[in-house]
Amino acid sequence: MRFTFIIGGALLAFTFAPATAYALTECASCRESAGLPPGQVAADAALAMLGVPYAWGGGDVTGPTLGTGRGRRTKGFDCAGLTEYAWARAGLSIGSSTYTQWRSGSRIPRHRVQAGDLAFYETNAKRRGPDHVGLTINGEQMVVAPFTGAVVRIENIDRRGYAGIIRPAGADDRRGM
């Protein structure tokens, strides 16, 4: 089944097949003509993945993938796979792990959050650096692949373990891809 519609000014086409097959194609010329900032393109791409299963180690620049380890039987995203995918749609490479993404740009004060910023969380005090990430859609909410057994969904930015906001390098470039 194929659906085509506009989210935040970007023309998106979705193809849904049985079970865990997902595909997303974008009209790049439509996005460019709309003049959307890259952060909005990334946010729209993440929003388009709502409902996709969480898969530990899953997702990359191409979209949902089979996970690794405990996620090996699930096609979907982990937190960093979702944000990597979303920013790839906007033409930026931010890395494939939360640790790499934490170093992918500039720290932003909480009150200056924009669509597409990366919200980081410390969920395991034994590990150095934030180990969870979501992609902001506005100043209060983010799209996140939360944990095994859940799906990509919208959650509040303000929550336990908050570590900071990063705006990826190049995100202020309003030309898009």
C-alpha positions, 0 to 999 in steps of 0.5 A: 500500500502506498501513501503520499502526503506532505509533512512540514512542506516535504513531499513524502511517499510511504510504502507499507508492506506486510509485517516489518517491511518499510520504505520511504522515498522523498522528493528531493526537488520538492524539498529544495523548492520548499526551502526547508531548513535541514533540521526540519527535513530531519524532523519530518523524516523521523516523524515519518518513521513513527510506529517502526519497531525498535531494533537494538543496533538497527537502522542506518542512513538507508532506513530500518534494518535488521538489528544486531544482538538482541535485535537481530530478528527485528527490522527497525531502528535503535535510537542512534540509527533513527537519528542517523537516518533522519539527518541523512535525509537532510544531507548530513552525516552525524555518525552511527552511535550516540557517542559519535553523535554527541560530538557531531556539532555544537551544544545548544542551550535548552531554551534554543531548541529547534526542530532536528536538534539531538537530545541526549540522555545518560541512562547508564552511569557506568558508561562515559557519555550519553547513551541515548538520543532523540531528535527534537520536533519542537521545543518540548517534544522529540521523536525517539526509538526508546527500547526493545519491545517499543516502537518509534514514538513521540516523547517529551524532551524533559525527562530523567537523565537529560544530558544536553542538546546538540545541533549537528554541524551544518544544520544551520545551512538552510539550503538542505541537500 
